[in-house]
Amino acid sequence: MAKVSIRDLDLDGKRLFMRVDFNVPIKEGKVTDDTRIQAALPSIKLAQQKKARIILSSHLGRPKGKRQDEFSLKPVADRLAAILGQPVQFANDCVGPEVEAQAKALKPGQVLLLENVRFHEGETKNDPEFSKKLAALADVYVNDAFGSAHRAHSSTYGVPEILKQGAAGLLMEKELEHLAKVLYHPERPVVAIFGGAKVSDKIEVIDNFLGFADAVLLGGGMAYTFFKAQGKGIGKSLVEEDKLDLAIQLIEKAKSRGIKLLLPVDHVVAPKLEAGVETKTVSVDSTPADWMGLDVGPETIKAFEAEIGRARTIIWNGPLGVFEIDAFAKGTMAIAKAVADAKGFSLIGGGDSISAVKKAGVQERIGHVSTGGGASLEFLAGEKLPGVEILTDRKK
């Protein structure tokens, strides 16, 4: 069922607790990439138009329940103020009498950013007492942090549970709409591309897509677990020894369901993972014993491009090589361009995949770039996300 949206709320004069995802990179006290801050702007500006008194909450990094200056959100408040062109108040904590006073003193349209919620152990434990303290700051709750929606934390679950109300922000709404489209109402053929280092990170989502995709393309480090499971020599390539049986099960599942499961047929190999080393392109069946596979080869690229070109729905998560090093980036860059050129709707998730499409210069030509790596994977695996489930259902 669809969730109540921030668009539906009467926010005039109300104190609005909005969970956002401001988990951004910071260097020497400055935000170095404000993509996630920019993504929250539509909801913040709409709340301002609706005359809400806006209290923003986020985590940053993993301070493990302790105050650590390197994880302070103060630089984010400064960056947000610059983007909005107005002052953004900053609370030195996220709970307590001083913070409550700041929240109550807000005027309609004003913005207060709370300090990192993960400075308190209660956040990740969804501690009821900590949740009550956060909920005491506000009248209304909105979650616009899709990237944290797979966590049942105080700021994503406990607060709306206490307030007995929760609405989706505009970014959350957009994420759910696009993910639901590819999962429940895709235009066929559906092609799913999975890369990255480990098959264990994507077992559930690959398994789910073997239930309804027309083709699944596998590359990156995870492919070598499948090759070894098939008895192929993989040299010094990355492998998950404890996932060999699983790889065979996935191959058999694809066969039994008539789904194409494409693995690389050739790859770029090198004696070690390092820029400037000698490389050569060989078939997967001719992998040298003391070399490692670090990118897909040209024949694989052609085969993958052909499948992508036929697709009407494309889902991609994970690079097909070590694209941070140019010698091993050709496969990932080629696939990024093929996805961008495809006529079908494309959805990309995961930090590395997003970095890849940015590096390829094709981000603007992707149908939807998901802000939530882990959350999007769990959603696509068919799992329920606590931070979404707790939001109020829209009445039919």
N, C-alpha and C positions, 0 to 999 in steps of 0.2 A: 504493500500500500504506500502511496506517496506521503511524504512528510509535510507538516506545516512549514511554511517558508517565512523568512523575515518580512517578505512582502505583505503577509497576511496580518502582521502584528500591529496593534495600536501602541506606539512607543512614546507618544507625546508626554514629555516630562518624566518618563520612567527611567529607572537605573537599569541599564542593559549590560549583563555579563556576556561578553562575546569571546568565545574560545577561538583563537587564531593560531596559525602556524608561523611563528616568527623564529623558527630554528634555522637561523641564517649564519653564513660564515662571517667571522669578525677577526680582523687583524689589526693590531696596534690601536685598539679602541675604535675602529671604523668598520662599518658594514661593507664587505667587499662584493656581495651579490644580493641585491634587494628584490629578486624575483618573487619571493614568497610574500614580502611586504606589499609589493604592487598587486599581487593576486588578491589580497584582502581588501583593497581600496573600494571596490564597488559596494561591498557590504557596509563598510565604515561610512561611506558617503551617503548611502541610503538611510542608515541609522541617523545620520546628522539631519538629513532632509525631514525625517520623521520626528525630529526634536528629541531624540533620546539623549540621555546622559550616559556616555559610553565608557565602559570599563573593559579593557582588553586584557586577556590572560593568555600566556604561552609558556612553553618550556624552551630551553636552549641547552643543547648538549646533554651530558649525563653526569651532573654533579653529585648524584647518589645521596640526596637528602641533606647535603651540607652546603652552606653558603661559600661560593668560590667566585672571586672577582672576575675571573676569565669567562664565566658563564653568566655575567650580569646582562640584563636586557637594556641597560641605560643607553648604550650606543644605538640600539634599535629605536628607542624613544626619540633620540636626536634625528635619526634618519627619517622616521615617520613624520616628524614635525616639518622637516625640510620638504618632503613630498607633498604633505597636505597644505603647506604654506600657512600653518597656524601652530601655536604652542601645543605641545603634548605633555601633559603632566606625568610625572613618574613617581611611583610609590616604591619606597626602599624595601618593602616586603609585599607579600600578597594577602596577608591576613593580619588581624589585630586592630586595636582601637584607633591607631593613627591612620591606617588604611581605610577603615570604616568612615572616619571623619572626612578624609579626602573624597571618598565616593559620595557621601551625602552632600558635600559642598559643590559638587559638579553642577554646572548650569547646562540647559539643553544645548546639544551640539558640541560640548566640550569632551575631550578625550583624556582618559587616564590609563596608562599602561602599568600593570602590576609587575613586580619583580618576578623572576623565574619561579614558577610553581614547584619545580623539582628541587628547590632549596629545602623543601620539607619532605620528609620520608612519607608523610601521609598521602601525598599526591599519587605516587605509583601504587600504593597499597589500597587506594580508594577508601581511606580511613573515614568512617562516618563523622567523627568529630572535626577533622580537617575540612571535609566537604561542607559541614554546617557553617564553618567560619567563612568559607568562600561564598556560600549561598547567601550569607547575611549581608553581603555587599550589594545585592541586586534584587530587582523585582521580576526581571524577565531574563530568559536564557536563549542564546543563539550559538550554535556550533558552526564555525566556518573553517575548521581545521580538519579537512578530510585525511591528511597525512597522519593524524593521531586518532582517527575514528576506530581503529582496530584495537585500541587500548581501553579497558574499563578502569580509567583513572578518576580521581576526584573531579578534575576540571572538565572531563569529557563524559562522565557518567553520574558521579555522585551529586553534582550540583543540579542538573535537570531532574534527577530523581527526587531531590528534596523540594525543589520549586514546583514539582508536579507539572512541568511544562518544558518543552524544548523545541526550538525551531531550527531549520537548516538555513545557513547563510547562503548567499548567492553562489559562492565558489563550491560549497558542499552540494548545493542543488545541481550545479552543472556537472560535477563529478558523477553524482549518482545517476543523472539522466544519461550521460554518455556510456558509463559502464553497464548500466542496465540494457542499453540499446545493443551493445555488442554481445552481451551474455544471453539475453532473453528474446531479442527481436532482430537478429543480424540478417543482413542481406547476403545471400550466398553467391559464390563460394566464400567460405570463411577460412582464412589462412592465419595461423598463429606461429610467431617466430620467437624462439627462446634461446638465449645465450647466457653468458656469464660463466663464472668459475664452477659452480656446484649444482648438480642436479638435485641435491637434497634441499636447496633453497626453493625449488619450484616443483617438487614432486606433486603436490595436491593440484596445482593449477594445470600442469601438463596432463595429469590424469583426467581432470575435468574436461579439458579441451579434446581429449581423445574420445569423449562422449558425444561431441557435436561439431567439431571442426572438420573441414574437408581435407585440409593438409596441415601438418605440424612440421616446421623446419627447425632443426636443432643445430646449434653451433657453439662456438666458445669452448672453454675448458670442459664443460659438462659432457661434450660429445665423446671425450676420450674414455669416460666410464662406459659408454655404450659400445665403443670399439673393443675395449678389453673384454667386455662381457661376451662379445661375439668371437673372441679368440684372436683378435688382430694385434699385431705388435704396435705399441704406441711409443716406444722409445722412453724418453724421460718426461713425457707429457703428464700433465695433471691428471690424477685419477682418484676416485673415491672407492676404495676397495670394498667397503661395506655396503655399497649400493649396486654391485654387479648383478645380483639376482633381480633387484628392482628394475634395472635397465632392461633385462630380458623380458620381464613381465610387461613393461610398457610397449616393447616392440611387438610382443605377441598380442597385446590388446589392440594395437593399431591394425594388425593383420586381420584379426577376427572381426573387426568392425568395418573393414574396407577403407580405412583412413590412411592416406599417404603420410608416412613418417620419413622425412628426408634428413639424412645425415651427410656431412661433407664427404666428397669423393677425392678431393685433393686439398693440400694445405701448405702453408708457408712454415718452414721449420728452421730452427737455429740451435746452436749448441748450448746457448743459455739465454735467459731473458734479460736483454740489455741492449740499449741503443748502440748502433754502430757495429754490431756483430755480423758475421757472415750469415746469409740466409739463402735458402733455395726452396723451390716449389716442387713438391713430389706428390704422387698419389698416396692416399692414406695407406694403401697396402704395401707401400715401399718406404715406410718411415724408418730412417736410420736409428740404430739401437741407442746411440748416445746423443740424439738430438730430440728436441721437443717441438710440438705443434703450437703455433702462436697466432695463427690467423687462417681463415679459409682461403682456398686457392681460386683461380679464375674459372675453372669448370664448375665448382660449387656455386660461385657467384651467379653464373649463367643459369644454372638449374633453379636457384632460389628466386632470381629475378623473373623467370618465366612463371613460377607459381604466384608470385606477388602481382605480376601484371594481369593475371586472370581473376584475381580476388576482387570481391565487392566489399568485404570487411576484413581488415588487417589488424592484428594485435601483436605488438612487439615489446618484449621485455628482455633486456640483457644484450651486451655487445657480442659480436662473433669472433673477436680477437682482442689482443691487448692494444686497443686503439689509441691509448695515450702515447705510444711510440709509433712514429710514422711508418716504419717498416712493417708494422703489423696492424695497420689501420685500414688498408684498402678494402677488406671485406666488409667491415662495419660501415665505412663511408659509402660503399656501393649500395648496400642494403638500405641505408638511410635515404639515399637519393631515389632508389626504386620505390620505396614506400611513399615518398613525397610525390613521385610522378604517377603513382597508381590512381586509377579512376575511383577505386573503392574508398569507403570511409576508413580512416586509420586512427588507431589509438595507441599511444606509447606510454609506458609506465616505467618507473625505476630511475634512480639518479644517473646511472651510467648511460642508459639509453637516451635520456634527456641531454646529457653532455655530448653524446655522439651526434644527435641531430643538430645541436648548436654548432659543433665543430664542422659538420657538413654544410652548414648554412641553410638548412631546409626547415627549420622549426616552424616558420610561418605557413608552411604548406602541409602540415600535419593536421588531421582532423581534430584531435584532442590530445594534449600532452597532460597526463595526470600528475598532480602534485604529490600524490601519495604512493610511494613505492611499495612498502609492505602492505598498506591498506588496500591498494588496488589489486595486488596479488591475492590477498585473502578473499576479496570480493569476487574476483574472477575464478577462484577455486570453489566458489559456491558457498563460502562461509558467511555467517552473519557477523556484522561489525557492531560491537557493543555501543559505540558512540553514535551509531545511526539508529539502532534498535530502540534506544531510550528516547529518541525524539518523538514528539507527538504526531500521531497519524492524522492525516487530513481526513475529515469526514466525507463520506461518499455523497 
